Amino acid sequence: MQVNTTALDFAVFKAEAERFAGVLSLGDWHLIYEHSHCENALAEARLDSYGKCAVIALAEDWLTTPITKETVEMCARHEVYHVLLADMVYLANSRICTDWLLTQAQHAVIRRLENAYEAQKV
């Protein structure tokens, strides 16, 4: 049975994605939010690592998963994780990837996670 997400669901999705992007120090990314069709997905992230821009979308229609505040927030965090890992995925698919570049990308993720951990201790 298909159910549709609402404007309120999208507001929850966007708020959680913005909050979590802040927790992970992703301020160097330009994040755009959409409430649109996502092919066979509850949500999606379309990433441009070179331009540091991502479109994070909540699907308008969900086929099987119940729509709750928790599932919508979980989807938002999941898509933000894609942004967090985007540079490493870009490098892994690149012909010019070197050990040094991959190490730099790994440490960028590690620093963001360390910052998130330290912030939650306060």
C-alpha positions in Angstrom: 0.0 0.0 0.0 1.4 3.4 -1.0 1.2 6.2 1.5 2.3 9.8 0.9 4.6 11.9 3.1 3.2 15.3 4.1 4.6 18.8 4.4 4.9 18.2 8.1 6.9 15.0 7.5 9.2 17.0 5.1 9.6 19.7 7.8 10.7 17.0 10.3 13.0 15.5 7.7 14.6 18.9 6.9 15.0 19.9 10.5 16.7 16.6 11.4 19.0 16.7 8.4 20.0 20.3 9.2 20.6 19.4 12.9 22.6 16.3 12.1 24.7 18.1 9.4 25.6 20.6 12.1 26.5 17.8 14.5 28.8 16.3 11.9 30.3 19.7 11.0 29.2 19.6 7.4 29.0 23.4 7.1 31.4 23.3 4.1 28.6 21.7 2.1 25.7 23.5 0.5 22.7 21.4 1.3 19.4 21.7 -0.7 16.3 19.9 0.5 13.5 18.5 -1.6 10.2 16.7 -1.1 10.1 14.8 -4.4 9.8 11.4 -6.1 12.7 9.0 -5.2 12.9 5.9 -7.3 12.6 2.9 -5.1 13.8 4.7 -2.0 12.4 6.5 1.1 14.9 9.3 0.6 18.0 10.0 -1.4 21.1 12.2 -1.6 22.4 13.5 -4.9 26.0 14.5 -4.3 28.5 16.7 -6.0 31.7 16.3 -4.0 33.7 18.7 -6.3 31.2 21.5 -5.8 30.5 20.5 -2.2 26.7 20.6 -2.9 24.1 17.9 -2.1 20.4 17.6 -2.7 18.8 15.6 0.1 15.3 14.5 -0.8 12.4 12.9 1.1 10.3 10.7 -1.1 6.7 11.8 -1.6 5.5 8.2 -1.7 6.5 5.3 0.6 5.4 1.9 -0.5 5.8 -0.3 2.6 7.5 1.5 5.4 5.2 3.1 8.0 5.6 6.9 8.2 6.5 8.0 11.7 8.5 10.8 13.1 11.3 8.3 14.0 11.5 6.8 10.5 11.5 10.2 8.8 14.3 11.4 11.2 16.2 8.1 10.6 16.0 8.7 6.8 17.3 12.2 7.2 20.3 11.0 9.2 21.0 8.3 6.7 21.2 10.8 3.8 23.5 13.0 5.8 25.8 10.0 6.3 26.0 9.8 2.5 27.2 13.5 2.5 29.7 12.7 5.2 31.2 9.9 3.1 30.8 11.6 -0.3 34.5 12.6 -0.6 35.7 9.1 0.2 33.3 7.6 -2.3 34.4 10.2 -4.9 38.0 9.3 -4.4 37.4 5.6 -4.5 35.8 6.0 -7.9 38.5 8.3 -9.2 41.4 7.3 -11.4 43.6 9.9 -9.7 43.1 8.6 -6.1 46.4 8.4 -4.2 47.1 7.0 -0.8 47.7 10.6 0.4 44.3 11.8 -0.9 42.5 8.8 0.6 44.2 9.4 4.0 43.2 13.1 3.9 39.5 12.1 3.2 39.6 9.5 6.0 40.9 12.0 8.5 38.3 14.6 7.4 35.6 12.1 8.4 37.5 11.2 11.6 37.8 14.9 12.7 34.1 15.4 12.1 33.2 12.4 14.2 35.6 13.5 16.9 34.0 16.9 16.9 30.5 15.4 17.1 31.6 13.2 20.0 33.2 16.1 21.9 30.2 18.3 21.4 27.8 15.7 22.8 29.9 15.5 26.0 29.2 19.1 26.9 
